[in-house]
């Protein structure tokens, strides 16, 4: 019964998320409501891997903040097991790096289908307020859709890997009507309540026209705020967002750039190389670096580009000093 209530709650929320991902979440919850269980690998396969990182990392004066999986206002311990992250956690990471004088650039590592609306507007405002204080780059490392794009649009620049997806500017909610299914099973439930609208929109009855109008109003308000924030971040009019920018669709990198959703198409390594002023890994043939070291760097670049980038910077003695606070954080 506990999971049945969770399914009802999730279905009734206003979401800024790719529809296919929400359907997966609902299917997973319905499966649990039926008394079944998933293995950890099955959970990741259905709703995505949260990336396993809840702290910022650094590349010299560049702080990298991961924004992976489903975004929600308050997830608690769920973000460790359900492949997502919370607005609170992202905000805490931003506050940490914003206070670090050694950090010049914040690079947000996005791979998210979006999430719930609550908390996102406030987090977007926090990101936008950092403009002029820190350089901010949104790096689409898979997808930055719906609530993910809502946040990404507040950065100074949006970059996507060639196979990335961005956009899906829109919100929606759903209503689950179980009345016919319950009637078929011979189950009749009577709701006893006080307050005219206390049971409005419940799953035991069909949705009335008045209740539908209320839900549509919630969706319209959330969409209006979404459009307003993206327009502010991208420096265009709300009309340009409503009439373009994919009109609710997620676009691949090439189409997203043509539509104005992103600014560049590049890999993470290429973006880091541009920000810290070095050549990308692989094409680098630096004077004073031994063939053995270069071979090691190339091997690392295939396994872990960020670690290889760190080695290159140290070899060239161009790695900027990381603050003592960061060193303590990353231990």
For each residue, the residues with C-beta under 8 A, 3 or more apart:
1: 4 5
2: 5 6
3: 6 7 29 30 32 33
4: 1 7 8 33
5: 1 2 8 9
6: 2 3 9 10 29 33
7: 3 4 10 11 26 29 30 33 176
8: 4 5 11 12 176 203
9: 5 6 12 13
10: 6 7 13 22 25 26 29
11: 7 8 26 173 174 175 176 203
12: 8 9 173 174 175 176 201
13: 9 10 116 117 173
14: 116 117 171 172 173 218 219 222
15: 22 114 115 116 117 146 171 172 173
16: 114 115 116 117 120 146 147 150 170 171 222 226
17: 21 22 70 113 114 115 116 145 146 147 168
18: 21 22 113 114 143 145 146 168 250
19: 22 23 172
20: 23 24 113
21: 17 18 24 25 47 48 70 113 114
22: 10 15 17 18 19 25 26
23: 19 20 26 27
24: 20 21 27 28 46 47
25: 10 21 22 28 29 47 70
26: 7 10 11 22 23 29 30
27: 23 24 30 31 46
28: 24 25 31 32 38 43 46 47
29: 3 6 7 10 25 26 32 33
30: 3 7 26 27 33 34
31: 27 28 34 36 38
32: 3 28 29 35 36 37 38
33: 3 4 6 7 29 30
34: 30 31
35: 32
36: 31 32
37: 32
38: 28 31 32 42 43 46
39: 42 43
40: 43 44 81
41: 44 45
42: 38 39 45 46
43: 28 38 39 40 46 47 81 82 83
44: 40 41 47 48 49 83
45: 41 42
46: 24 27 28 38 42 43
47: 21 24 25 28 43 44 69 70 82 83 84
48: 21 44 68 69 70 83 84 111 113
49: 44 52 68 69 83
50: 68 69 79 80 82 83 84 85
51: 66 68 69 111
52: 49
53: 57 66 68
54: 66 79 85 89 93
55: 93 329 330
56: 63 64 65 66 93 96 97 329
57: 53 63 64 306 330
58: 62 63 64 103 322 326 330
59: 62 64 107 272 276 306 309 310 313
60: 276 313 319 320 322
61: 102 103 104 105 276 320
62: 58 59 103 104 105 106 107 272 275 276
63: 56 57 58 97 100 103 105 106 107 326
64: 56 57 58 59 107 108 109 306
65: 56 90 93 94 97 106 107 108 109
66: 51 53 54 56 85 109
67: 71 85 90 108 109 110 111 112 148 151
68: 48 49 50 51 53 83 84 85 109 110 111 112
69: 47 48 49 50 51 79 82 83 84 85 111 112
70: 17 21 25 47 48 82 83 84 85 112 113 114 115
71: 67 84 85 86 87 90 112 114 115 116 120 147 148 151
72: 75 78 79 84 85 86 87 115 116 119
73: 86 87 88 116 118 119 120
74: 86 87 88 119
75: 72 78 79 82 84 85 86 89
76: 79 86
77: 80 81
78: 72 75 81 82 84
79: 50 54 69 72 75 76 82 84 85 86 89
80: 50 77
81: 40 43 77 78
82: 43 47 50 69 70 75 78 79
83: 43 44 47 48 49 50 68 69 70
84: 47 48 50 68 69 70 71 72 75 78 79 115
85: 50 54 66 67 68 69 70 71 72 75 79 89 90 112
86: 71 72 73 74 75 76 79 89 90 119
87: 71 72 73 74 90 91 118 119 120 122 123
88: 73 74 91 92 119
89: 54 75 79 85 86 92 93
90: 65 67 71 85 86 87 93 94 123 151
91: 87 88 94 95 122 123 126
92: 88 89 95 96
93: 54 55 56 65 89 90 96 97
94: 65 90 91 97 98 106 126 127 130
95: 91 92 98 99
96: 56 92 93 99 100 325 329
97: 56 63 65 93 94 100 103 106 134
98: 94 95 103 106 130 133 134
99: 95 96
100: 63 96 97 103 323 325 326
101: 323
102: 61 320 321 322 323 326
103: 58 61 62 63 97 98 100 106 134 323
104: 61 62 134 135
105: 61 62 63 134 135 136 137 275
106: 62 63 65 94 97 98 103 130 134 135 136 137
107: 59 62 63 64 65 136 137 139 271 272 275
108: 64 65 67 136 137 138 139 151 152 155
109: 64 65 66 67 68 139 141 268
110: 67 68 138 139 140 141 142 143 144 148 151 152
111: 48 51 67 68 69 140 141 142 143 144
112: 67 68 69 70 71 85 115 143 144 145 147 148
113: 17 18 20 21 48 70 143 145 146 148 168
114: 15 16 17 18 21 70 71 145 146 147 148 149 150 168
115: 15 16 17 70 71 72 84 112 120 146 147 148
116: 13 14 15 16 17 71 72 73 119 120 147
117: 13 14 15 16 120 121 147 171 222 226
118: 73 87
119: 72 73 74 86 87 88 116 122 123
120: 16 71 73 87 115 116 117 123 124 147 150 151
121: 117 124 125 225 229
122: 87 91 119 125 126
123: 87 90 91 119 120 126 127 151
124: 120 121 127 128 150 151 153 154 229 233
125: 121 122 128 129 229
126: 91 94 122 123 129 130
127: 94 123 124 130 136 151 154 155
128: 124 125 131 154 229 232 233
129: 125 126
130: 94 98 106 126 127 133 134 136
131: 128 136 154 156
132:
133: 98 130
134: 97 98 103 104 105 106 130
135: 104 105 106 156 275
136: 105 106 107 108 127 130 131 154 155 156 157
137: 105 106 107 108 155 156 157 158 159 271 275
138: 108 110 144 151 152 153 154 155 157 158 159
139: 107 108 109 110 159 160 161 268 271
140: 110 111 143 144 152 158 159 160 161 164 165 166 253 262
141: 109 110 111 161 164 268
142: 110 111 161 164 165
143: 18 110 111 112 113 140 148 164 165 166 250
144: 110 111 112 138 140 148 149 151 152 158 160 164 165 166
145: 17 18 112 113 114 148 149 165 166 167 168 250
146: 15 16 17 18 113 114 115 149 150 168 169 170 171
147: 16 17 71 112 114 115 116 117 120 150 151
148: 67 71 110 112 113 114 115 143 144 145 151 152
149: 114 144 145 146 152 153 166 167 168 169 230 261
150: 16 114 120 124 146 147 153 169 226 229 230
151: 67 71 90 108 110 120 123 124 127 138 144 147 148 154
152: 108 110 138 140 144 148 149 155 158 166
153: 124 138 149 150 158 229 230 233 234
154: 124 127 128 131 136 138 151 229 232 233
155: 108 127 136 137 138 152 158 233
156: 131 135 136 137
157: 136 137 138 263 264
158: 137 138 140 144 152 153 155 166 261 262 263 264
159: 137 138 139 140 262 263 264 265 266 271
160: 139 140 144 164 165 166 253 256 257 262 264 265 266
161: 139 140 141 142 164 253 265 266 267 268
162: 253 254 265 267
163: 252 253
164: 140 141 142 143 144 160 161 252 253 256
165: 140 142 143 144 145 160 250 251 252 253 256
166: 140 143 144 145 149 152 158 160 250 251 253 256 261 262
167: 145 149 245 246 248 249 250 251 256 259 261
168: 17 18 113 114 145 146 149 246 248 249 250
169: 146 149 150 226 227 230 241 245 246 247 248
170: 16 146 223 226 248
171: 14 15 16 117 146 219 222 223 226
172: 14 15 19 219
173: 11 12 13 14 15 215 218 219
174: 11 12
175: 11 12 201 203 207 211 212 215
176: 7 8 11 12 203
177: 180 203 205 206 207
178: 181 182 203 204
179: 182 183 204 205 206
180: 177 183 184
181: 178 184 185
182: 178 179 185 187 188 189 204
183: 179 180 186 187 188
184: 180 181
185: 181 182
186: 183
187: 182 183
188: 182 183
189: 182 204
190:
191: 199 202 204
192:
193: 198 199
194: 198
195: 198
196:
197: 200
198: 193 194 195
199: 191 193 202 205
200: 197 208 210 211 214
201: 12 175 207 211 214 215
202: 191 199 205
203: 8 11 175 176 177 178
204: 178 179 182 189 191
205: 177 179 199 202
206: 177 179
207: 175 177 201 211 212 215
208: 200 211 212
209: 212 213
210: 200 213 214
211: 175 200 201 207 208 214 215
212: 175 207 208 209 215 216
213: 209 210 216 217
214: 200 201 210 211 217 218
215: 173 175 201 207 211 212 218 219
216: 212 213 219 220
217: 213 214 220 221
218: 14 173 214 215 221 222
219: 14 171 172 173 215 216 222 223
220: 216 217 223 224
221: 217 218 224 225
222: 14 16 117 171 218 219 225 226
223: 170 171 219 220 226 227
224: 220 221 227 228
225: 121 221 222 228 229
226: 16 117 150 169 170 171 222 223 229 230
227: 169 223 224 230 231 238 241 242
228: 224 225 231 232 238
229: 121 124 125 128 150 153 154 225 226 232 233
230: 149 150 153 169 226 227 233 234 241 245
231: 227 228 234 235 236 237 238 240 241
232: 128 154 228 229 235
233: 124 128 153 154 155 229 230
234: 153 230 231 241 260
235: 231 232
236: 231 240 241 260
237: 231 240 241
238: 227 228 231 241 242
239: 242 243
240: 231 236 237 243 244 245 260
241: 169 227 230 231 234 236 237 238 244 245
242: 227 238 239 247
243: 239 240 247
244: 240 241 247 259 260
245: 167 169 230 240 241 259 260 261
246: 167 168 169 249 250 251 255 256 259 261
247: 169 242 243 244
248: 167 168 169 170
249: 167 168 246
250: 18 143 145 165 166 167 168 246
251: 165 166 167 246 255 256 259 261
252: 163 164 165 255 256
253: 140 160 161 162 163 164 165 166 256 257 262 265
254: 162 257 258 265
255: 246 251 252 258 259
256: 160 164 165 166 167 246 251 252 253 259 261 262
257: 160 253 254 260 261 262 263 264 265
258: 254 255
259: 167 244 245 246 251 255 256
260: 234 236 240 244 245 257
261: 149 158 166 167 245 246 251 256 257
262: 140 158 159 160 166 253 256 257 265
263: 157 158 159 257
264: 157 158 159 160 257 271
265: 159 160 161 162 253 254 257 262
266: 159 160 161 270 271 274
267: 161 162 270 271 280 305
268: 109 139 141 161 271 272 305 306
269: 272 273 280 281 282 301 305 306 308 309
270: 266 267 273 274 280
271: 107 137 139 159 264 266 267 268 274 275
272: 59 62 107 268 269 275 276 306 309
273: 269 270 276 277 278 279 280 281 309
274: 266 270 271 277
275: 62 105 107 135 137 271 272
276: 59 60 61 62 272 273 313 318 320
277: 273 274 318
278: 273 284 309 312 313 316 318
279: 273 283 284 286
280: 267 269 270 273 283 284
281: 269 273 284 297 298 301 305 308 309 312
282: 269 298 301
283: 279 280
284: 278 279 280 281 294 297 312
285: 289 294
286: 279 289 312 315 316
287:
288: 316
289: 285 286 293 294 315 316
290: 293 294
291: 294 295
292: 295 296
293: 289 290 296 297 311 315
294: 284 285 289 290 291 297 298
295: 291 292 298 299
296: 292 293 299 300 311
297: 281 284 293 294 300 301 308 311 312 315
298: 281 282 294 295 301 302 308
299: 295 296 302 303
300: 296 297 303 304 307 308 311
301: 269 281 282 297 298 304 305 308
302: 298 299
303: 299 300 307 308
304: 300 301 307 308
305: 267 268 269 281 301 308 309
306: 57 59 64 268 269 272 309 310
307: 300 303 304 310 311
308: 269 281 297 298 300 301 303 304 305 311 312
309: 59 269 272 273 278 281 305 306 312 313
310: 59 306 307 313 314 319
311: 293 296 297 300 307 308 314 315
312: 278 281 284 286 297 308 309 315 316
313: 59 60 276 278 309 310 316 318 319
314: 310 311 317 319
315: 286 289 293 297 311 312
316: 278 286 288 289 312 313 319
317: 314
318: 276 277 278 313
319: 60 310 313 314 316
320: 60 61 102 276
321: 102
322: 58 60 102 326 327
323: 100 101 102 103 326 327
324: 327 328
325: 96 100 328 329
326: 58 63 100 102 322 323 329 330
327: 322 323 324 330 331
328: 324 325 331
329: 55 56 96 325 326
330: 55 57 58 326 327
331: 327 328
